[in-house]
Amino acid sequence: MSGIEVPPSRDSADALAAVVALRRLADRLEDAAVENAMRDGWTWSDVAEALGITRQAVHKKHAKRLIADGVDLPRRR
């Protein structure tokens, strides 16, 4: 295994619920960080590199929401 220990729990459901909560929090943090970066003038490539994913993946995940939020997105030339 990876060396990560799950704290003992009386119920595995508690541990799994904690994982779900952390994933949701991570998603919200990513959304906010990407939005801030794009408002600061970052490119899709800059954000993708920082997140360790492709430009296409970050665009697919975030573009629609950012447009709806009124963020001025960079255009390809």
Phi and psi restraints in degrees (value plus and minus 20) as a CYANA .aco file:
   2 SER   PHI    -103.9   -63.9
   2 SER   PSI     -20.4    19.6
   3 GLY   PHI      66.8   106.8
   3 GLY   PSI     -20.3    19.7
   4 ILE   PHI    -107.2   -67.2
   4 ILE   PSI     108.0   148.0
   5 GLU   PHI    -124.6   -84.6
   5 GLU   PSI     114.3   154.3
   6 VAL   PHI    -107.6   -67.6
   6 VAL   PSI     107.5   147.5
   7 PRO   PHI     -77.1   -37.1
   7 PRO   PSI     123.1   163.1
   8 PRO   PHI     -79.6   -39.6
   8 PRO   PSI     121.9   161.9
   9 SER   PHI    -159.8  -119.8
   9 SER   PSI     129.1   169.1
  10 ARG   PHI     -91.3   -51.3
  10 ARG   PSI     -38.7     1.3
  11 ASP   PHI    -162.4  -122.4
  11 ASP   PSI     103.8   143.8
  12 SER   PHI     -80.2   -40.2
  12 SER   PSI     -47.0    -7.0
  13 ALA   PHI     -80.9   -40.9
  13 ALA   PSI     -55.1   -15.1
  14 ASP   PHI     -83.4   -43.4
  14 ASP   PSI     -64.8   -24.8
  15 ALA   PHI     -84.5   -44.5
  15 ALA   PSI     -62.3   -22.3
  16 LEU   PHI     -88.8   -48.8
  16 LEU   PSI     -56.4   -16.4
  17 ALA   PHI     -83.8   -43.8
  17 ALA   PSI     -56.4   -16.4
  18 ALA   PHI     -85.1   -45.1
  18 ALA   PSI     -59.6   -19.6
  19 VAL   PHI     -81.6   -41.6
  19 VAL   PSI     -65.1   -25.1
  20 VAL   PHI     -80.8   -40.8
  20 VAL   PSI     -64.5   -24.5
  21 ALA   PHI     -82.3   -42.3
  21 ALA   PSI     -60.9   -20.9
  22 LEU   PHI     -86.5   -46.5
  22 LEU   PSI     -59.4   -19.4
  23 ARG   PHI     -82.0   -42.0
  23 ARG   PSI     -63.7   -23.7
  24 ARG   PHI     -83.5   -43.5
  24 ARG   PSI     -62.0   -22.0
  25 LEU   PHI     -83.2   -43.2
  25 LEU   PSI     -64.4   -24.4
  26 ALA   PHI     -80.3   -40.3
  26 ALA   PSI     -61.2   -21.2
  27 ASP   PHI     -82.4   -42.4
  27 ASP   PSI     -63.5   -23.5
  28 ARG   PHI     -85.7   -45.7
  28 ARG   PSI     -59.2   -19.2
  29 LEU   PHI     -84.9   -44.9
  29 LEU   PSI     -61.5   -21.5
  30 GLU   PHI     -83.0   -43.0
  30 GLU   PSI     -65.4   -25.4
  31 ASP   PHI     -75.4   -35.4
  31 ASP   PSI     -68.0   -28.0
  32 ALA   PHI     -86.0   -46.0
  32 ALA   PSI     -62.6   -22.6
  33 ALA   PHI     -86.5   -46.5
  33 ALA   PSI     -60.8   -20.8
  34 VAL   PHI     -85.5   -45.5
  34 VAL   PSI     -64.1   -24.1
  35 GLU   PHI     -80.3   -40.3
  35 GLU   PSI     -65.7   -25.7
  36 ASN   PHI     -81.3   -41.3
  36 ASN   PSI     -63.0   -23.0
  37 ALA   PHI     -82.6   -42.6
  37 ALA   PSI     -64.0   -24.0
  38 MET   PHI     -86.8   -46.8
  38 MET   PSI     -58.1   -18.1
  39 ARG   PHI     -86.1   -46.1
  39 ARG   PSI     -47.4    -7.4
  40 ASP   PHI    -103.2   -63.2
  40 ASP   PSI     -17.6    22.4
  41 GLY   PHI      75.0   115.0
  41 GLY   PSI     -10.2    29.8
  42 TRP   PHI     -87.1   -47.1
  42 TRP   PSI     134.1   174.1
  43 THR   PHI    -113.1   -73.1
  43 THR   PSI     146.2   186.2
  44 TRP   PHI     -78.3   -38.3
  44 TRP   PSI     -58.5   -18.5
  45 SER   PHI     -84.9   -44.9
  45 SER   PSI     -60.2   -20.2
  46 ASP   PHI     -80.5   -40.5
  46 ASP   PSI     -67.7   -27.7
  47 VAL   PHI     -84.8   -44.8
  47 VAL   PSI     -64.4   -24.4
  48 ALA   PHI     -79.3   -39.3
  48 ALA   PSI     -64.6   -24.6
  49 GLU   PHI     -81.8   -41.8
  49 GLU   PSI     -63.2   -23.2
  50 ALA   PHI     -83.4   -43.4
  50 ALA   PSI     -54.2   -14.2
  51 LEU   PHI    -108.6   -68.6
  51 LEU   PSI     -31.1     8.9
  52 GLY   PHI      54.7    94.7
  52 GLY   PSI      11.6    51.6
  53 ILE   PHI    -152.1  -112.1
  53 ILE   PSI     157.0   197.0
  54 THR   PHI     -99.6   -59.6
  54 THR   PSI     138.8   178.8
  55 ARG   PHI     -80.0   -40.0
  55 ARG   PSI     -60.5   -20.5
  56 GLN   PHI     -82.9   -42.9
  56 GLN   PSI     -60.7   -20.7
  57 ALA   PHI     -85.4   -45.4
  57 ALA   PSI     -63.0   -23.0
  58 VAL   PHI     -89.1   -49.1
  58 VAL   PSI     -57.3   -17.3
  59 HIS   PHI     -84.3   -44.3
  59 HIS   PSI     -67.1   -27.1
  60 LYS   PHI     -80.3   -40.3
  60 LYS   PSI     -59.6   -19.6
  61 LYS   PHI     -95.9   -55.9
  61 LYS   PSI     -53.6   -13.6
  62 HIS   PHI    -137.1   -97.1
  62 HIS   PSI     -41.1    -1.1
  63 ALA   PHI     -78.4   -38.4
  63 ALA   PSI     -69.1   -29.1
  64 LYS   PHI     -79.3   -39.3
  64 LYS   PSI     -64.5   -24.5
  65 ARG   PHI     -86.0   -46.0
  65 ARG   PSI     -61.3   -21.3
  66 LEU   PHI     -85.4   -45.4
  66 LEU   PSI     -61.0   -21.0
  67 ILE   PHI     -81.6   -41.6
  67 ILE   PSI     -64.6   -24.6
  68 ALA   PHI     -82.3   -42.3
  68 ALA   PSI     -50.3   -10.3
  69 ASP   PHI    -106.0   -66.0
  69 ASP   PSI     -17.1    22.9
  70 GLY   PHI      59.6    99.6
  70 GLY   PSI       0.1    40.1
  71 VAL   PHI     -98.9   -58.9
  71 VAL   PSI     111.2   151.2
  72 ASP   PHI     -98.5   -58.5
  72 ASP   PSI      88.2   128.2
  73 LEU   PHI    -113.2   -73.2
  73 LEU   PSI     127.5   167.5
  74 PRO   PHI     -87.4   -47.4
  74 PRO   PSI     125.0   165.0
  75 ARG   PHI    -126.6   -86.6
  75 ARG   PSI     125.0   165.0
  76 ARG   PHI     -91.1   -51.1
  76 ARG   PSI     125.3   165.3
